[in-house]
Amino acid sequence: MQPLLTNVTEYGIEDIAKVLPIGEQQIRRYIKTGELKATLKRNRYRVAEEDLKTFMVEKGFTNLNL
């Protein structure tokens, strides 16, 4: 039996702030409002790569690479 999730990449708030031209506080606001999907693991927010890519397209950050 294969695992349900394979090669799922997750990013923390600090990682996202390094890639996007917005600060950590703004990223937290997007998470709080539900605009950016995130899960809380070990008291830290984690964003799946697919959710981050969707968010980037919705907000117009299409010229950036992960």
TAMOJO-V707470 format. One record per backbone hydrogen bond with DSSP energy under -1.0 kcal/mol. NH is the residue of the N-H (numbers start at 1). CO is the residue of the C=O. E is the energy in kcal/mol with one decimal. If there is no record, write none. Layout:
nh=NH co=CO e=E
nh=NH co=CO e=E
This chain:
nh=11 co=47 e=-2.5
nh=16 co=12 e=-2.2
nh=17 co=13 e=-2.2
nh=18 co=14 e=-1.1
nh=20 co=16 e=-2.9
nh=27 co=23 e=-1.8
nh=28 co=24 e=-2.3
nh=29 co=25 e=-1.9
nh=30 co=26 e=-2.2
nh=31 co=27 e=-2.1
nh=32 co=28 e=-2.7
nh=33 co=29 e=-2.5
nh=35 co=30 e=-1.5
nh=36 co=30 e=-1.7
nh=39 co=46 e=-2.7
nh=41 co=44 e=-3.1
nh=44 co=41 e=-1.2
nh=46 co=39 e=-2.7
nh=47 co=11 e=-2.8
nh=49 co=9 e=-2.5
nh=52 co=48 e=-2.3
nh=53 co=49 e=-2.5
nh=54 co=50 e=-2.2
nh=55 co=51 e=-2.3
nh=56 co=52 e=-2.5
nh=57 co=53 e=-2.0
nh=58 co=54 e=-2.4
nh=59 co=55 e=-2.2
nh=61 co=56 e=-3.1
